[in-house]
Amino acid sequence: MTSAEADAGPINPGQRNEITVCRWAEATVRANEQKRL
């Protein structure tokens, strides 16, 4: 996942911020899980 994908979201700045954080957290978890394998 790229930062561009994480930044993509609703135009509403508040919603966009929450979704970006959510996606970033999910990507971080996935990356950590892959490192363990």
TORPA-4810 file (N, C-alpha, C, O; in nm, 3 decimals):
<nodes>
NODE_1_0.084_-0.119_0.000_0.000_0.000_0.000_0.088_0.125_0.000_0.185_0.134_0.076_M
NODE_2_0.055_0.219_-0.084_0.133_0.342_-0.093_0.067_0.453_-0.014_-0.050_0.444_0.022_T
NODE_3_0.144_0.557_0.014_0.086_0.670_0.088_-0.023_0.735_0.004_-0.118_0.792_0.058_S
NODE_4_-0.010_0.728_-0.129_-0.113_0.785_-0.216_-0.245_0.713_-0.195_-0.351_0.776_-0.191_A
NODE_5_-0.239_0.581_-0.182_-0.362_0.505_-0.158_-0.419_0.541_-0.021_-0.540_0.552_-0.005_E
NODE_6_-0.332_0.558_0.077_-0.378_0.592_0.211_-0.444_0.729_0.212_-0.539_0.753_0.287_A
NODE_7_-0.394_0.820_0.128_-0.449_0.956_0.125_-0.581_0.962_0.048_-0.659_1.055_0.066_D
NODE_8_-0.604_0.862_-0.037_-0.728_0.865_-0.116_-0.847_0.840_-0.024_-0.848_0.745_0.054_A
NODE_9_-0.947_0.925_-0.035_-1.064_0.907_0.051_-1.166_1.015_0.025_-1.153_1.091_-0.070_G
NODE_10_-1.268_1.022_0.109_-1.372_1.123_0.092_-1.312_1.263_0.093_-1.205_1.285_0.149_P
NODE_11_-1.381_1.357_0.032_-1.331_1.494_0.024_-1.341_1.563_0.161_-1.263_1.653_0.192_I
NODE_12_-1.437_1.519_0.242_-1.452_1.576_0.377_-1.322_1.556_0.455_-1.283_1.442_0.479_N
NODE_13_-1.253_1.664_0.494_-1.122_1.653_0.560_-1.125_1.568_0.687_-1.034_1.489_0.710_P
NODE_14_-1.229_1.583_0.768_-1.236_1.505_0.891_-1.247_1.357_0.862_-1.173_1.277_0.919_G
NODE_15_-1.337_1.320_0.773_-1.354_1.179_0.737_-1.228_1.127_0.672_-1.184_1.016_0.700_Q
NODE_16_-1.170_1.207_0.585_-1.050_1.164_0.512_-0.938_1.132_0.611_-0.866_1.033_0.596_R
NODE_17_-0.924_1.216_0.713_-0.819_1.194_0.812_-0.840_1.061_0.884_-0.746_0.983_0.899_N
NODE_18_-0.962_1.036_0.928_-0.991_0.911_1.000_-0.966_0.791_0.912_-0.908_0.692_0.957_E
NODE_19_-1.008_0.798_0.786_-0.992_0.684_0.695_-0.843_0.662_0.666_-0.798_0.548_0.656_I
NODE_20_-0.768_0.770_0.652_-0.624_0.756_0.626_-0.557_0.685_0.743_-0.475_0.595_0.722_T
NODE_21_-0.590_0.726_0.865_-0.531_0.663_0.983_-0.571_0.516_0.988_-0.488_0.430_1.019_V
NODE_22_-0.698_0.487_0.958_-0.747_0.349_0.960_-0.669_0.264_0.860_-0.621_0.156_0.894_C
NODE_23_-0.657_0.314_0.739_-0.588_0.237_0.635_-0.441_0.221_0.669_-0.383_0.115_0.644_R
NODE_24_-0.380_0.326_0.726_-0.239_0.319_0.761_-0.219_0.212_0.869_-0.124_0.134_0.863_W
NODE_25_-0.309_0.208_0.966_-0.299_0.109_1.074_-0.314_-0.031_1.017_-0.239_-0.121_1.054_A
NODE_26_-0.411_-0.051_0.927_-0.431_-0.183_0.867_-0.308_-0.226_0.788_-0.266_-0.341_0.796_E
NODE_27_-0.251_-0.134_0.713_-0.132_-0.167_0.633_-0.014_-0.200_0.724_0.065_-0.289_0.693_A
NODE_28_-0.003_-0.129_0.835_0.107_-0.155_0.930_0.092_-0.294_0.990_0.190_-0.368_1.002_T
NODE_29_-0.030_-0.329_1.028_-0.054_-0.463_1.085_-0.020_-0.570_0.983_0.045_-0.670_1.016_V
NODE_30_-0.064_-0.551_0.859_-0.038_-0.650_0.754_0.112_-0.665_0.732_0.162_-0.776_0.717_R
NODE_31_0.183_-0.554_0.728_0.327_-0.558_0.705_0.397_-0.632_0.819_0.488_-0.711_0.796_A
NODE_32_0.353_-0.607_0.942_0.414_-0.674_1.057_0.385_-0.824_1.052_0.472_-0.904_1.087_N
NODE_33_0.265_-0.862_1.010_0.231_-1.004_1.002_0.317_-1.073_0.896_0.361_-1.186_0.915_E
NODE_34_0.341_-1.004_0.785_0.422_-1.062_0.678_0.566_-1.079_0.725_0.633_-1.175_0.686_Q
NODE_35_0.616_-0.986_0.807_0.753_-0.996_0.856_0.770_-1.119_0.945_0.877_-1.178_0.949_K
NODE_36_0.664_-1.157_1.017_0.672_-1.271_1.108_0.677_-1.403_1.033_0.733_-1.501_1.081_R
NODE_37_0.618_-1.405_0.913_0.611_-1.532_0.838_0.748_-1.573_0.786_0.760_-1.677_0.721_L
</nodes>
